[in-house]
Amino acid sequence: MRSGSVPEEVDLQNQQPEVREECGVFGVWAPGEEVAKLTYFGLYALQHRGQEAAGIAVSDGSGVVVYKDLGLVAQVFDEPTLASLRGHLAIGHTRYS
């Protein structure tokens, strides 16, 4: 939380529905599978949700490894990078700002 910011209660009953396009998030839990590659394909499908940057975080339950950079999903990740992201769960993000 930023310095000086205060949690704010939001009245969900009075929210007006509107279409928004912001970022893309994709998660995988698949023991024994290449979760980084599965997440890559999920992010590729969500590329229209954010084309500024992409990142994937993977975990084996004892730690987290993160790889992120500016660019489209196909520009950020290559085969060696995806192969280095090992674990049984992953979450990926495409950024739109």
Rosetta constraint file for C-alpha pairs under 8 A:
AtomPair CA 1 CA 5 HARMONIC 6.69 0.50
AtomPair CA 11 CA 15 HARMONIC 6.98 0.50
AtomPair CA 21 CA 49 HARMONIC 6.28 0.50
AtomPair CA 22 CA 49 HARMONIC 5.95 0.50
AtomPair CA 22 CA 50 HARMONIC 6.78 0.50
AtomPair CA 22 CA 95 HARMONIC 7.51 0.50
AtomPair CA 22 CA 96 HARMONIC 5.65 0.50
AtomPair CA 22 CA 97 HARMONIC 7.40 0.50
AtomPair CA 23 CA 49 HARMONIC 4.80 0.50
AtomPair CA 23 CA 50 HARMONIC 4.74 0.50
AtomPair CA 23 CA 93 HARMONIC 7.07 0.50
AtomPair CA 23 CA 94 HARMONIC 5.38 0.50
AtomPair CA 23 CA 95 HARMONIC 4.72 0.50
AtomPair CA 23 CA 96 HARMONIC 4.91 0.50
AtomPair CA 23 CA 97 HARMONIC 7.90 0.50
AtomPair CA 24 CA 43 HARMONIC 7.14 0.50
AtomPair CA 24 CA 46 HARMONIC 5.75 0.50
AtomPair CA 24 CA 47 HARMONIC 7.27 0.50
AtomPair CA 24 CA 49 HARMONIC 5.05 0.50
AtomPair CA 24 CA 50 HARMONIC 6.18 0.50
AtomPair CA 24 CA 93 HARMONIC 5.52 0.50
AtomPair CA 24 CA 94 HARMONIC 4.97 0.50
AtomPair CA 24 CA 95 HARMONIC 6.81 0.50
AtomPair CA 25 CA 43 HARMONIC 7.27 0.50
AtomPair CA 25 CA 46 HARMONIC 7.80 0.50
AtomPair CA 25 CA 91 HARMONIC 7.19 0.50
AtomPair CA 25 CA 92 HARMONIC 5.64 0.50
AtomPair CA 25 CA 93 HARMONIC 4.58 0.50
AtomPair CA 25 CA 94 HARMONIC 6.59 0.50
AtomPair CA 26 CA 39 HARMONIC 6.45 0.50
AtomPair CA 26 CA 42 HARMONIC 6.09 0.50
AtomPair CA 26 CA 43 HARMONIC 6.40 0.50
AtomPair CA 26 CA 91 HARMONIC 5.68 0.50
AtomPair CA 26 CA 92 HARMONIC 5.14 0.50
AtomPair CA 26 CA 93 HARMONIC 6.52 0.50
AtomPair CA 27 CA 39 HARMONIC 6.61 0.50
AtomPair CA 27 CA 89 HARMONIC 7.60 0.50
AtomPair CA 27 CA 90 HARMONIC 5.67 0.50
AtomPair CA 27 CA 91 HARMONIC 4.23 0.50
AtomPair CA 27 CA 92 HARMONIC 6.25 0.50
AtomPair CA 28 CA 35 HARMONIC 6.30 0.50
AtomPair CA 28 CA 38 HARMONIC 7.33 0.50
AtomPair CA 28 CA 39 HARMONIC 6.55 0.50
AtomPair CA 28 CA 89 HARMONIC 5.48 0.50
AtomPair CA 28 CA 90 HARMONIC 5.23 0.50
AtomPair CA 28 CA 91 HARMONIC 6.37 0.50
AtomPair CA 29 CA 35 HARMONIC 7.23 0.50
AtomPair CA 29 CA 88 HARMONIC 5.89 0.50
AtomPair CA 29 CA 89 HARMONIC 4.31 0.50
AtomPair CA 29 CA 90 HARMONIC 6.59 0.50
AtomPair CA 30 CA 34 HARMONIC 7.91 0.50
AtomPair CA 30 CA 35 HARMONIC 6.46 0.50
AtomPair CA 30 CA 88 HARMONIC 5.44 0.50
AtomPair CA 30 CA 89 HARMONIC 6.25 0.50
AtomPair CA 31 CA 87 HARMONIC 7.70 0.50
AtomPair CA 31 CA 88 HARMONIC 4.52 0.50
AtomPair CA 31 CA 89 HARMONIC 7.32 0.50
AtomPair CA 32 CA 88 HARMONIC 6.67 0.50
AtomPair CA 33 CA 88 HARMONIC 6.99 0.50
AtomPair CA 34 CA 38 HARMONIC 6.40 0.50
AtomPair CA 34 CA 86 HARMONIC 7.23 0.50
AtomPair CA 34 CA 87 HARMONIC 7.79 0.50
AtomPair CA 34 CA 88 HARMONIC 7.73 0.50
AtomPair CA 35 CA 39 HARMONIC 5.98 0.50
AtomPair CA 35 CA 58 HARMONIC 7.68 0.50
AtomPair CA 35 CA 86 HARMONIC 7.36 0.50
AtomPair CA 35 CA 87 HARMONIC 6.86 0.50
AtomPair CA 35 CA 88 HARMONIC 6.22 0.50
AtomPair CA 35 CA 89 HARMONIC 6.21 0.50
AtomPair CA 35 CA 90 HARMONIC 6.04 0.50
AtomPair CA 36 CA 40 HARMONIC 6.05 0.50
AtomPair CA 36 CA 56 HARMONIC 7.13 0.50
AtomPair CA 36 CA 58 HARMONIC 6.93 0.50
AtomPair CA 36 CA 82 HARMONIC 5.70 0.50
AtomPair CA 36 CA 83 HARMONIC 7.58 0.50
AtomPair CA 36 CA 85 HARMONIC 5.96 0.50
AtomPair CA 36 CA 86 HARMONIC 7.00 0.50
AtomPair CA 36 CA 90 HARMONIC 6.44 0.50
AtomPair CA 37 CA 41 HARMONIC 6.39 0.50
AtomPair CA 37 CA 82 HARMONIC 6.11 0.50
AtomPair CA 37 CA 83 HARMONIC 7.93 0.50
AtomPair CA 38 CA 42 HARMONIC 6.32 0.50
AtomPair CA 39 CA 43 HARMONIC 6.07 0.50
AtomPair CA 39 CA 56 HARMONIC 7.43 0.50
AtomPair CA 39 CA 90 HARMONIC 6.83 0.50
AtomPair CA 39 CA 91 HARMONIC 6.85 0.50
AtomPair CA 39 CA 92 HARMONIC 6.12 0.50
AtomPair CA 40 CA 44 HARMONIC 6.04 0.50
AtomPair CA 40 CA 56 HARMONIC 7.87 0.50
AtomPair CA 40 CA 73 HARMONIC 7.35 0.50
AtomPair CA 40 CA 77 HARMONIC 7.82 0.50
AtomPair CA 40 CA 92 HARMONIC 7.52 0.50
AtomPair CA 41 CA 45 HARMONIC 6.27 0.50
AtomPair CA 42 CA 46 HARMONIC 6.36 0.50
AtomPair CA 43 CA 47 HARMONIC 5.90 0.50
AtomPair CA 43 CA 73 HARMONIC 6.84 0.50
AtomPair CA 43 CA 92 HARMONIC 6.64 0.50
AtomPair CA 43 CA 93 HARMONIC 6.89 0.50
AtomPair CA 43 CA 94 HARMONIC 6.74 0.50
AtomPair CA 44 CA 73 HARMONIC 6.01 0.50
AtomPair CA 44 CA 74 HARMONIC 7.38 0.50
AtomPair CA 46 CA 50 HARMONIC 7.48 0.50
AtomPair CA 46 CA 94 HARMONIC 7.53 0.50
AtomPair CA 47 CA 51 HARMONIC 6.05 0.50
AtomPair CA 47 CA 72 HARMONIC 7.32 0.50
AtomPair CA 47 CA 73 HARMONIC 6.97 0.50
AtomPair CA 47 CA 94 HARMONIC 6.68 0.50
AtomPair CA 49 CA 94 HARMONIC 6.82 0.50
AtomPair CA 49 CA 95 HARMONIC 7.45 0.50
AtomPair CA 49 CA 96 HARMONIC 6.68 0.50
AtomPair CA 50 CA 94 HARMONIC 4.85 0.50
AtomPair CA 50 CA 95 HARMONIC 4.49 0.50
AtomPair CA 50 CA 96 HARMONIC 4.08 0.50
AtomPair CA 50 CA 97 HARMONIC 7.81 0.50
AtomPair CA 51 CA 71 HARMONIC 6.56 0.50
AtomPair CA 51 CA 72 HARMONIC 5.38 0.50
AtomPair CA 51 CA 73 HARMONIC 7.77 0.50
AtomPair CA 51 CA 94 HARMONIC 6.61 0.50
AtomPair CA 51 CA 95 HARMONIC 6.27 0.50
AtomPair CA 51 CA 96 HARMONIC 6.06 0.50
AtomPair CA 52 CA 70 HARMONIC 5.99 0.50
AtomPair CA 52 CA 71 HARMONIC 5.36 0.50
AtomPair CA 52 CA 72 HARMONIC 6.53 0.50
AtomPair CA 52 CA 94 HARMONIC 7.29 0.50
AtomPair CA 52 CA 95 HARMONIC 5.49 0.50
AtomPair CA 52 CA 96 HARMONIC 5.73 0.50
AtomPair CA 52 CA 97 HARMONIC 7.40 0.50
AtomPair CA 53 CA 68 HARMONIC 7.44 0.50
AtomPair CA 53 CA 69 HARMONIC 5.80 0.50
AtomPair CA 53 CA 70 HARMONIC 4.07 0.50
AtomPair CA 53 CA 71 HARMONIC 4.71 0.50
AtomPair CA 53 CA 72 HARMONIC 6.12 0.50
AtomPair CA 53 CA 73 HARMONIC 7.37 0.50
AtomPair CA 53 CA 76 HARMONIC 7.84 0.50
AtomPair CA 53 CA 94 HARMONIC 5.69 0.50
AtomPair CA 53 CA 95 HARMONIC 5.09 0.50
AtomPair CA 53 CA 96 HARMONIC 7.54 0.50
AtomPair CA 54 CA 68 HARMONIC 5.67 0.50
AtomPair CA 54 CA 69 HARMONIC 5.96 0.50
AtomPair CA 54 CA 70 HARMONIC 6.47 0.50
AtomPair CA 54 CA 71 HARMONIC 6.77 0.50
AtomPair CA 54 CA 72 HARMONIC 6.75 0.50
AtomPair CA 54 CA 73 HARMONIC 5.80 0.50
AtomPair CA 54 CA 76 HARMONIC 6.76 0.50
AtomPair CA 54 CA 92 HARMONIC 7.37 0.50
AtomPair CA 54 CA 93 HARMONIC 5.51 0.50
AtomPair CA 54 CA 94 HARMONIC 4.37 0.50
AtomPair CA 54 CA 95 HARMONIC 6.14 0.50
AtomPair CA 55 CA 66 HARMONIC 7.16 0.50
AtomPair CA 55 CA 67 HARMONIC 5.54 0.50
AtomPair CA 55 CA 68 HARMONIC 3.87 0.50
AtomPair CA 55 CA 69 HARMONIC 6.50 0.50
AtomPair CA 55 CA 76 HARMONIC 7.95 0.50
AtomPair CA 55 CA 92 HARMONIC 5.56 0.50
AtomPair CA 55 CA 93 HARMONIC 5.37 0.50
AtomPair CA 55 CA 94 HARMONIC 6.71 0.50
AtomPair CA 56 CA 66 HARMONIC 5.80 0.50
AtomPair CA 56 CA 67 HARMONIC 5.54 0.50
AtomPair CA 56 CA 68 HARMONIC 6.39 0.50
AtomPair CA 56 CA 90 HARMONIC 6.83 0.50
AtomPair CA 56 CA 91 HARMONIC 5.76 0.50
AtomPair CA 56 CA 92 HARMONIC 4.24 0.50
AtomPair CA 56 CA 93 HARMONIC 6.53 0.50
AtomPair CA 57 CA 64 HARMONIC 6.49 0.50
AtomPair CA 57 CA 65 HARMONIC 5.52 0.50
AtomPair CA 57 CA 66 HARMONIC 4.23 0.50
AtomPair CA 57 CA 67 HARMONIC 6.46 0.50
AtomPair CA 57 CA 85 HARMONIC 7.87 0.50
AtomPair CA 57 CA 90 HARMONIC 5.52 0.50
AtomPair CA 57 CA 91 HARMONIC 5.46 0.50
AtomPair CA 57 CA 92 HARMONIC 6.35 0.50
AtomPair CA 58 CA 64 HARMONIC 5.60 0.50
AtomPair CA 58 CA 65 HARMONIC 5.38 0.50
AtomPair CA 58 CA 66 HARMONIC 6.54 0.50
AtomPair CA 58 CA 85 HARMONIC 6.20 0.50
AtomPair CA 58 CA 86 HARMONIC 6.47 0.50
AtomPair CA 58 CA 87 HARMONIC 5.64 0.50
AtomPair CA 58 CA 88 HARMONIC 7.38 0.50
AtomPair CA 58 CA 89 HARMONIC 5.71 0.50
AtomPair CA 58 CA 90 HARMONIC 4.23 0.50
AtomPair CA 58 CA 91 HARMONIC 6.63 0.50
AtomPair CA 59 CA 63 HARMONIC 5.64 0.50
AtomPair CA 59 CA 64 HARMONIC 4.51 0.50
AtomPair CA 59 CA 65 HARMONIC 6.41 0.50
AtomPair CA 59 CA 86 HARMONIC 7.13 0.50
AtomPair CA 59 CA 87 HARMONIC 4.79 0.50
AtomPair CA 59 CA 88 HARMONIC 6.32 0.50
AtomPair CA 59 CA 89 HARMONIC 5.52 0.50
AtomPair CA 59 CA 90 HARMONIC 6.36 0.50
AtomPair CA 60 CA 64 HARMONIC 7.22 0.50
AtomPair CA 60 CA 86 HARMONIC 7.14 0.50
AtomPair CA 60 CA 87 HARMONIC 4.12 0.50
AtomPair CA 60 CA 88 HARMONIC 5.47 0.50
AtomPair CA 60 CA 89 HARMONIC 6.82 0.50
AtomPair CA 61 CA 87 HARMONIC 7.71 0.50
AtomPair CA 61 CA 88 HARMONIC 7.86 0.50
AtomPair CA 65 CA 85 HARMONIC 6.81 0.50
AtomPair CA 66 CA 85 HARMONIC 7.92 0.50
AtomPair CA 68 CA 76 HARMONIC 7.18 0.50
AtomPair CA 69 CA 76 HARMONIC 5.87 0.50
AtomPair CA 70 CA 76 HARMONIC 6.86 0.50
AtomPair CA 71 CA 75 HARMONIC 5.85 0.50
AtomPair CA 71 CA 76 HARMONIC 5.92 0.50
AtomPair CA 72 CA 76 HARMONIC 6.21 0.50
AtomPair CA 73 CA 77 HARMONIC 6.27 0.50
AtomPair CA 73 CA 94 HARMONIC 7.61 0.50
AtomPair CA 74 CA 78 HARMONIC 7.20 0.50
AtomPair CA 77 CA 81 HARMONIC 6.06 0.50
AtomPair CA 77 CA 82 HARMONIC 6.55 0.50
AtomPair CA 78 CA 82 HARMONIC 6.27 0.50
AtomPair CA 79 CA 83 HARMONIC 6.05 0.50
AtomPair CA 80 CA 84 HARMONIC 6.27 0.50
AtomPair CA 81 CA 85 HARMONIC 6.69 0.50
